[in-house]
């Protein structure tokens, strides 16, 4: 990614900085063992930044869990919190921006949220053959 850092290094650095700034603890469940095409990595970072901004602004969560894996089938990112949650019809511009960033590289983004229980964002980008 930037300055020759791998996607995993970039993600770890971004998550550490965000956690230190916000006071929200980040549990890193998985980081990609292999790199991905630059546009895919950039889309994942854009979606992750927006997901973290939503956690900070809206969820009230004390912990957020993040997993990003890359394999033969493609890349998968999951960001999950146990914050306030929201009704699906209340999804705002941030979720639209995440969907657009992931769709631009051929992927899909899903949002699962239960009011009072939290939100999980899942992005999947299939490997181009």
N, C-alpha and C positions, 0 to 999 in steps of 0.2 A: 504494500500500500504506500504510504508516504515514507520517503527517506529509506526505502528498501525494507521496511518492516513488513512482516507477514500479516495476513488478516488476523490471525490469532493474537499476535503481539499488539496490533492496533486496537482490537476489541478489548483486550485485557487492560491496556493503558486507559482507554476511554471509560471503561466501567470503573476503574479505580479512581480516576479523577472525578467522575460524576458522584460516586459514593462519598468521597471526602468532602466534596462541595455541598452535597445535600444532606448528609447524615443518614441517608437510607442505605442499609446494608445490602450488598449485592452477593448473591450466591451464584458462582459460576459453575454450572453443572457440566458444561462441555464447551470446548473451543475447537475449531477445525484443525485437524492434523495436516491437511493439505491446503494449498492456496487455491483460489478460484480466479476466474477471469476478472480483470479490473472493474468492468461495469457491474458485475454481480456483487463484488465486494463493496463497491460504492453504494449500490442500492440497499444492501444489508445495513451498512452504516447509517444511511439516511433513515431507514425504517427504525433502527435501534434508537437513534437520537430522538426521534419523534415519540417512540414508545416510552422512553425514559422521561421525556418532558411531560408526557401525560401522567406518568406515575407521580412525578414531582408536583404538578399543578393540581391534579384532581383526585388521586386515589387515597391519600393519607396513609399509604402502606409504609411499614417500617423496614420491610425486606422485599426485594425483587429478585426473582430467579431467572437466569439467562442460560440458554443452551444454543450453541451454533455448531452444526456438524456439516461436513462436506464429504461426500463419498461418490461412489460410482453413479448413483441415481441423481445426484445434484446436491443442493444445499438446503438446509432446514434451520430456521431460527425460531426459538420460542422464548417469549418474555412473559413472565407470570408474576402477579402480585396478589396479595390477600387484602386489598384495600376496599374502598367503598363499592366498587363496581358501578354499573350504569345500565339502564334499559337500552337495548340495541337501537331503538329509534332515535336515541339521543347522541349517536355517534357523530362526531364533529369533523371539522376540516383536517385535523391532525391524522385521523384514521384514513381519510380520503388521500392525503399526501403519502402515507405509508403504502396504501394500495397502489397508487400511481407509480411510485418508485419501484416496487416489486414487479408490477405488470410490465414496466418498461424493459425488464430483462427476461420476460416470459414466465414470470411466476405468479403465484396467487397468495393472498393474505386473508386469513380468517380471524375473527374476533369473537371470543366467547366471554361474556360478562354476566355475572349474577349480582344484582344489587345487594350490597352488604357482605358479599363473599369474595369479590375480586374479579380480575380480568386476566385473560390469557390471549396473547397475540401470537399467531403462528404464521410464518411465511415459508413457502416452499418454492424453490427455483429448480426446475428439472435441468439436468445436464444436457447441453446441446450435443447432438450426435453428428 
